[in-house]
Amino acid sequence: MTLTNPINTNHSVFTEEHQALRAAIRAFVDREVVPHVAEWEEHTFPDSIVRRMGELGFLGLSVPEEYGGQGGDYFCNLVLAEELARGGSGGFLMGLSVHTDMVMPPILQFGTEEQKRRWVRPGVAGETIYSLGITEPDAGSDVAAIKTRAVRRDGGWLINGSKTFITNGHRSDMILLVTKTDPAAGHHGFTLFLVPMDAPGVTRARRLRKLGMHASDTALLSFDDVWVDDSAVLGTVNEGFEHIMWELQAERLIGAAGCLAYGQYAFDKTLDYARTRQTFGRPLGQHQAIRHKFADMATRLEAARALIYQTARGYARGDYPVREISMCKLLATQTAWDVADQCVQIHGGAGYMEEYDVSRVLRDIRLYRIGAGTDEIMLDVIGKTLRL
């Protein structure tokens, strides 16, 4: 069903080419994603849909053509995140975002020519799928507490440790792994590795059950004497903390855009419901209390979207707006959560039933206020910029 969207999406950051791309992605999503959302909630999305997106050129929109991409700009990535969100599967959006916006960009930014050709080309083609290994059982927001170690051994590196809550962990062909290589050096003692998931010693220990995001697989992983050579090092040895902080900014901004669009999806679904559901002799949406709820949600969605687009404009031209990105992440995820909650409320008892999409959105969207930096971490980052 085509949803009525009363909120402006023709923002000045998007060109006619971006809008044409949006139309192409939307047609793909309507045709090849929407019919399968319920099935994916039970079994997770299939690898074949990733390969299909590779065939259509959707996995490397901002990747240089020399590595198989489309050579577009950062706003192409925003379009992709927004349109995938409108498909209604938060788990699929999350799994794809890890692959396209969290793993491949650092390889392009810090990788060698060999690494780019080995990993980016097949990633863009959808022939391989990637995951990101930061969180551990005892290290989440506190990245500095990571215990996974990589030590020099036999002309390469021996890795031991574990990672948890890893999206795509059961399907990925390679993991971008954050390790500690010099425990005495603080933030200057981390190194990133590109570790093939079929390397001896890598164990996909357990498939984790979650509140939401059921369409994506989430794993507990262990690394026992996993040996890799120097070609697996991404960027500079002992500078991995700075590398991963760079990655997190892009992740937070694209996550904010996708999360807000997912909240918009719930809004659109609920608006259609309120126009047709009859209560006390008239459509639900014609009751003042409900009409005011929609007005408030529409205003907050538009405000958050404007902040995201304005911040993305700066990021795309090479700025590094950490404070504004943190504000985007905080505002968008809280707004989307509040919208999803109100949408369930407007649906009443029906909103609590699984056959109504808003219940899935509410479950899925809660993760965004935790992953890639919690609300509290974002508030702290913003607060420190105020010299507090």
ZATOR-412603 format. One record per residue (C-alpha): residue in three letters; y, x negated, z. Coordinates in steps of 0.2 Angstrom, whole numbers, padded with zeros to 4 digits, always signed. Example, Ala and Ser with C-alpha at 12.3 -4.5 7.8 and 13.67 -1.06 7.14 Angstrom:
<atoms>
ALA-0022-0062+0039 SER-0005-0068+0036 
</atoms>
This chain:
<atoms>
MET+0000+0000+0000 THR+0017-0006-0004 LEU+0028-0006+0011 THR+0046-0001+0012 ASN+0057-0015+0018 PRO+0075-0011+0022 ILE+0079-0028+0028 ASN+0087-0041+0017 THR+0076-0054+0009 ASN+0087-0059-0005 HIS+0095-0073+0006 SER+0106-0086-0003 VAL+0094-0100+0001 PHE+0082-0092-0012 THR+0085-0094-0031 GLU+0078-0083-0045 GLU+0063-0096-0046 HIS+0059-0093-0028 GLN+0059-0074-0030 ALA+0048-0076-0045 LEU+0036-0086-0034 ARG+0037-0073-0021 ALA+0032-0060-0033 ALA+0017-0070-0039 ILE+0011-0074-0021 ARG+0013-0056-0016 ALA+0003-0050-0031 PHE-0011-0062-0026 VAL-0010-0057-0008 ASP-0011-0039-0012 ARG-0026-0042-0024 GLU-0036-0055-0015 VAL-0031-0055+0003 VAL-0027-0037+0009 PRO-0044-0029+0004 HIS-0053-0042+0015 VAL-0043-0043+0031 ALA-0055-0032+0041 GLU-0070-0042+0035 TRP-0061-0059+0039 GLU-0058-0053+0057 GLU-0077-0052+0059 HIS-0082-0068+0050 THR-0066-0078+0047 PHE-0059-0081+0030 PRO-0070-0090+0017 ASP-0067-0107+0010 SER-0067-0099-0007 ILE-0050-0091-0005 VAL-0043-0108-0001 ARG-0051-0115-0018 ARG-0044-0099-0027 MET-0026-0103-0020 GLY-0028-0121-0026 GLU-0033-0115-0043 LEU-0017-0104-0043 GLY-0006-0119-0038 PHE-0001-0111-0021 LEU-0007-0126-0010 GLY+0005-0139-0016 LEU+0021-0130-0019 SER+0032-0144-0013 VAL+0020-0158-0016 PRO+0026-0170-0030 GLU+0017-0167-0047 GLU+0010-0185-0046 TYR-0002-0179-0032 GLY-0006-0162-0041 GLY+0008-0152-0033 GLN+0021-0141-0041 GLY+0036-0152-0036 GLY+0046-0138-0028 ASP+0057-0138-0013 TYR+0055-0134+0005 PHE+0060-0115+0003 CYS+0044-0113-0008 ASN+0034-0116+0008 LEU+0044-0103+0017 VAL+0041-0091+0003 LEU+0022-0094+0005 ALA+0022-0092+0024 GLU+0032-0076+0023 GLU+0021-0068+0009 LEU+0004-0073+0017 ALA+0011-0065+0033 ARG+0014-0049+0024 GLY-0005-0049+0019 GLY-0009-0044+0037 SER-0021-0058+0043 GLY-0013-0069+0056 GLY-0029-0080+0056 PHE-0028-0083+0038 LEU-0009-0088+0039 MET-0013-0100+0053 GLY-0027-0108+0044 LEU-0018-0111+0028 SER-0002-0117+0037 VAL-0012-0130+0046 HIS-0018-0137+0030 THR-0002-0135+0019 ASP+0012-0138+0032 MET+0005-0148+0046 VAL-0008-0161+0039 MET-0003-0164+0021 PRO+0016-0167+0024 PRO+0013-0182+0036 ILE+0001-0190+0023 LEU+0015-0189+0010 GLN+0028-0195+0022 PHE+0019-0209+0030 GLY+0003-0212+0020 THR-0002-0226+0008 GLU-0004-0223-0010 GLU-0022-0223-0008 GLN-0022-0210+0006 LYS-0011-0199-0004 ARG-0023-0199-0019 ARG-0038-0198-0008 TRP-0032-0183+0003 VAL-0017-0174-0004 ARG-0024-0172-0022 PRO-0040-0163-0016 GLY-0031-0154-0003 VAL-0019-0147-0015 ALA-0033-0142-0027 GLY-0042-0132-0012 GLU-0057-0143-0014 THR-0055-0149+0004 ILE-0048-0141+0020 TYR-0039-0151+0034 SER-0036-0149+0053 LEU-0024-0157+0065 GLY-0031-0164+0082 ILE-0017-0165+0095 THR-0023-0154+0110 GLU-0036-0160+0122 PRO-0043-0151+0138 ASP-0030-0160+0149 ALA-0016-0163+0136 GLY-0007-0149+0128 SER+0012-0148+0128 ASP+0012-0165+0137 VAL+0007-0175+0121 ALA+0009-0191+0131 ALA-0006-0186+0142 ILE-0018-0188+0127 LYS-0034-0198+0132 THR-0043-0199+0116 ARG-0044-0218+0113 ALA-0045-0229+0098 VAL-0049-0248+0101 ARG-0051-0262+0089 ARG-0069-0265+0085 ASP-0079-0274+0071 GLY-0064-0275+0059 GLY-0059-0257+0062 TRP-0057-0244+0075 LEU-0069-0236+0088 ILE-0063-0218+0093 ASN-0069-0209+0108 GLY-0063-0193+0116 SER-0061-0174+0113 LYS-0050-0161+0106 THR-0049-0143+0109 PHE-0041-0127+0101 ILE-0042-0135+0084 THR-0039-0123+0070 ASN-0050-0125+0055 GLY-0061-0137+0066 HIS-0077-0129+0060 ARG-0073-0129+0041 SER-0062-0145+0039 ASP-0067-0160+0029 MET-0054-0171+0038 ILE-0044-0171+0054 LEU-0027-0179+0057 LEU-0031-0186+0074 VAL-0019-0192+0087 THR-0026-0206+0098 LYS-0020-0218+0111 THR-0021-0236+0106 ASP-0011-0245+0119 PRO-0011-0235+0136 ALA+0002-0247+0144 ALA+0015-0244+0130 GLY+0019-0226+0134 HIS+0026-0217+0119 HIS+0024-0233+0109 GLY+0005-0233+0111 PHE-0001-0219+0100 THR-0009-0220+0082 LEU-0013-0207+0070 PHE-0030-0208+0060 LEU-0037-0198+0045 VAL-0055-0196+0051 PRO-0068-0188+0039 MET-0077-0174+0049 ASP-0094-0180+0042 ALA-0091-0197+0050 PRO-0106-0202+0062 GLY-0101-0197+0080 VAL-0090-0182+0076 THR-0097-0166+0084 ARG-0091-0149+0081 ALA-0096-0144+0099 ARG-0092-0126+0101 ARG-0084-0112+0091 LEU-0071-0105+0103 ARG-0068-0086+0106 LYS-0050-0080+0106 LEU-0039-0066+0111 GLY-0032-0065+0093 MET-0032-0075+0076 HIS-0050-0070+0074 ALA-0049-0074+0055 SER-0047-0092+0059 ASP-0060-0103+0066 THR-0056-0113+0082 ALA-0066-0128+0088 LEU-0069-0139+0102 LEU-0073-0156+0095 SER-0079-0172+0102 PHE-0078-0190+0095 ASP-0092-0202+0102 ASP-0090-0220+0095 VAL-0083-0214+0079 TRP-0079-0230+0068 VAL-0066-0230+0055 ASP-0058-0245+0045 ASP-0040-0249+0044 SER-0038-0237+0029 ALA-0039-0222+0041 VAL-0023-0227+0050 LEU-0009-0216+0045 GLY+0008-0224+0046 THR+0011-0238+0058 VAL-0001-0243+0073 ASN+0007-0238+0089 GLU+0020-0228+0081 GLY+0010-0212+0080 PHE+0020-0202+0093 GLU+0036-0203+0082 HIS+0026-0198+0067 ILE+0018-0183+0076 MET+0035-0178+0083 TRP+0042-0178+0065 GLU+0027-0167+0060 LEU+0030-0155+0074 GLN+0048-0151+0068 ALA+0042-0145+0051 GLU+0027-0136+0059 ARG+0039-0126+0071 LEU+0051-0121+0057 ILE+0037-0115+0046 GLY+0028-0107+0060 ALA+0044-0098+0065 ALA+0046-0091+0047 GLY+0028-0085+0046 CYS+0028-0077+0064 LEU+0044-0068+0060 ALA+0037-0062+0044 TYR+0021-0056+0053 GLY+0032-0046+0065 GLN+0041-0039+0049 TYR+0024-0033+0043 ALA+0021-0024+0059 PHE+0039-0016+0058 ASP+0036-0010+0040 LYS+0019-0003+0044 THR+0026+0006+0059 LEU+0041+0012+0049 ASP+0030+0021+0037 TYR+0020+0028+0051 ALA+0036+0035+0059 ARG+0041+0043+0043 THR+0025+0053+0041 ARG+0019+0056+0059 GLN+0024+0073+0065 THR+0029+0076+0083 PHE+0037+0091+0091 GLY+0040+0098+0074 ARG+0048+0084+0065 PRO+0044+0066+0059 LEU+0043+0054+0074 GLY+0056+0042+0067 GLN+0069+0056+0068 HIS+0069+0057+0086 GLN+0084+0047+0093 ALA+0074+0036+0105 ILE+0063+0030+0091 ARG+0077+0028+0078 HIS+0086+0017+0091 LYS+0070+0007+0093 PHE+0070+0003+0075 ALA+0088-0001+0074 ASP+0086-0013+0088 MET+0071-0021+0080 ALA+0079-0022+0063 THR+0094-0031+0070 ARG+0084-0044+0079 LEU+0073-0047+0065 GLU+0088-0050+0053 ALA+0097-0061+0066 ALA+0081-0072+0068 ARG+0079-0073+0050 ALA+0096-0079+0047 LEU+0095-0093+0059 ILE+0078-0099+0051 TYR+0086-0099+0034 GLN+0102-0108+0039 THR+0091-0121+0049 ALA+0080-0123+0034 ARG+0095-0126+0023 GLY+0099-0141+0033 TYR+0081-0147+0035 ALA+0079-0146+0016 ARG+0094-0157+0013 GLY+0087-0171+0025 ASP+0095-0166+0041 TYR+0084-0167+0057 PRO+0090-0152+0067 VAL+0078-0153+0082 ARG+0089-0141+0093 GLU+0091-0128+0079 ILE+0072-0129+0075 SER+0068-0127+0093 MET+0080-0112+0094 CYS+0071-0104+0078 LYS+0054-0106+0086 LEU+0060-0098+0102 LEU+0070-0084+0095 ALA+0058-0080+0081 THR+0042-0080+0091 GLN+0049-0070+0105 THR+0057-0057+0093 ALA+0041-0055+0083 TRP+0031-0053+0100 ASP+0044-0040+0106 VAL+0043-0031+0089 ALA+0024-0030+0089 ASP+0024-0023+0106 GLN+0037-0010+0102 CYS+0027-0006+0086 VAL+0011-0003+0097 GLN+0021+0008+0108 ILE+0028+0019+0094 HIS+0011+0021+0088 GLY+0006+0027+0105 GLY-0013+0028+0108 ALA-0016+0025+0090 GLY-0008+0008+0091 TYR-0021+0003+0104 MET-0035+0006+0091 GLU-0042-0008+0081 GLU-0041+0002+0065 TYR-0022+0002+0066 ASP-0015-0015+0060 VAL-0002-0016+0074 SER-0015-0019+0087 ARG-0021-0035+0077 VAL-0003-0041+0075 LEU+0000-0040+0094 ARG-0016-0050+0097 ASP-0012-0063+0084 ILE+0006-0065+0087 ARG+0005-0070+0105 LEU-0002-0087+0100 TYR+0015-0092+0092 ARG+0023-0093+0109 ILE+0011-0106+0115 GLY+0006-0116+0099 ALA+0017-0130+0092 GLY+0027-0130+0108 THR+0028-0117+0121 ASP+0043-0106+0125 GLU+0046-0117+0140 ILE+0045-0133+0130 MET+0058-0126+0117 LEU+0069-0120+0131 ASP+0068-0138+0139 VAL+0072-0146+0122 ILE+0087-0135+0119 GLY+0093-0137+0137 LYS+0093-0156+0136 THR+0104-0155+0121 LEU+0117-0147+0132 ARG+0116-0162+0143 LEU+0108-0153+0157 
</atoms>
